[in-house]
Amino acid sequence: MTGPGADEATWPDDAVEVGRIVDAWGIKGGIKVQPFSADPQALFSSRRWFLKPAVGVRGMASAVPALLKITSAREQGDVVVATAQEVADRNAAEALRGASVFVSRASFPTADNDEFYWVDLIGLAVVNRDGAQLGTVADLIDTGAHSVLRVESGREGEPERLIPFVAAYIDDVNLGERRITVDWGLDY
């Protein structure tokens, strides 16, 4: 497909935001990307990065291609540096500053047993061992030592629950049934 809308047609239904372009890199059109994960493997797993311009930057939308075909990517300190076919020089790279980077969830590396991507946990129902509904995973918090599920009940006036995502409290994660079973009482 060519012409208007061609790039939008290729936008994946399972697009996940994985980073943000923070600056140009070098003089030949390289870009620096701040990954949203301590392990930026999602950026390396796909050679097709989808972009959305930074919100509120006037004139940027026309300068940002919807798709970058990545020719090289590597870690450099706490950022990922990459080159793309569509970015010819430093000026073109600077024009992308602030753009959000998305990749298809289907291209993520396969997680090991008992490992999960946060994006797959958000929205799952959380029940305790007695089958009582505790709510839905709204977000996760990284404490450094481990992650914590932020569970919202959806019932007005009921506070959220913060459940450590560790084996002591997590009995089962069933992505197929979209459910997490926890050892967690209704009163805590």
N, C-alpha and C positions, 0 to 999 in steps of 0.2 A: 504494500500500500504506500502511495506517495501523496504528497500534498498535505494540507491542513488536517490535523488529527492523526497522522501516521504514527507519530511517537506515542500519543496517548493510547492508541490501540494496543501497543505492546506492553503497557503498564500492567504488571502482574497483580492478580486479585489478592495474592498473599504477600504483598510488599510489606517489609518491616524496616523501620528507620534504624540504621545501624551506626550513623555517624554524621558529622558536619564538616564541611570544608572550611578550614580556618585560615588558610593562606596559600600563596603560590610557593613553589619550591623550585629553586634553580632558575635558569634563563630559558629553558627549552619547553616550558609549558607544564611542568610538574605541579602537582597539588599536594597540600598537606591536609590530612583528614584526622579529626579527633574522633576516635571510635567511642561508642557508648558502652563498651564492654572492656573489661581488663584483658580479655582474650579476643582479639579482633578477627578470629577465624572466619566470621561471616563475610568480612570484606574480601578475604582471600578466596573464598569458596565460589565466587561468581566473577566473571569477566564482564558482566553487564550491571552497571550501577545506574539506578534511576534517580533523577534529581528533582527537587522542588526548590524554587528560589526562597531566599530568606524572606520572612514576612515583613512587610512594611518598607522594603527597600525599593524606592522608585526607579523604574526603568530596568530593574534587574531581570524581570521575568523574560524579556526578549533576549537577554544575553545568556540565559541558562538553557542548555539543551536538556530535553527530557531524559535522554539516555547517553551514558558514556560507555564506550567500549574500551575497557582497560587493557593496556598492553603490558604494564608491569606494576607491581605493588609489593611493598615490603615495609616491615616495621623499622622505625627510626626513633628510638627513645619511646616517648609516650604517644607518638602519632604514627600514622601510616602515610608513606609518601607513594604517590602513584602517577603514572602517565596514562593518557588516553588519546585515542585517535582524533577525537573532536577538539582537543586543546592544543593549538599549534605553537603558542608562545606564552611568555610570562603575562602579557596583558590579558590574554584570554583566560589564563588561570586566575589572575586577580579578580576578574569579573565574576568568578564563581564563588568568591568568599561569602560565607554565611549560608550557602545552599545546603539543604538536608540531603543525605545519601540514603537510599533505600536499596535493598536487594530482595529477591524472591525468597520467601521462607523455604521453598522447596530446594533451593541451592545450598542451604546451610549444611555443614558437615553433620553426619549422623552422630547423635549423642550416645555415649556409653550407657550401659545399664545403670539405672539409678542416677542418671544425670538428665537434667531437663533445661530447656531454654525458658527463660522467664516469660517470653511472649506466649509460650504454650500453656503456661500455668494461669495467666491472667484470664479471668472469666470462668474458671472451673468452680463448680459447687464444692463446698466444704461441709462434710458431715462428721460427726464423732462416732465412736464405736457403737453407741446405742442407736445410731441412725438418725439422730437429731440434726436438723439443718442448722448450721452455724452461719451460713452466708455464702458469699462469692468472693473469690480472690480479686481484689481491686488493683493491687499493686504488690511489689516486693521491695523490701528495704535491705540494702547491703550494710551489715554492721562491721564488716571486716572479717570477723570470725566465722560468720555464717549468714545466710539470708533469712529474712523474716517475712512471712505471709501477712499482708494487710487485708483482713477479711471484713467486708461490710455485710450486714444482715439485710439491708434493704427495708428494715422496719424503723419507722420514725422514732427518734428518741433513744434507740438502742445504740450503744457505742460500738465502734469497730473493735475487732479482736486482732491482736498481734501474736501470731503463732510462729515460733522458731521453726524453720524448715530444716530440721535435723531428725535423725532416725529415732530419737527418744520420743518424739511427738507425731511424726508422720508414719502412719501404718502402711498406706498404699496411695500411689498416684496412678489413676487409670485414665489415660488421655482419651481412649476410645469412648468411655462412658462419661468423660468430662467431669470427673469427680476425684476429690482428695479425701481420704479417710484419715482422721487424726485421733490421737488420744488426748482429748481436750473436753473438759466439762462445760456445761452451760453456764455455770456460775463463775468461771474465770476466763 
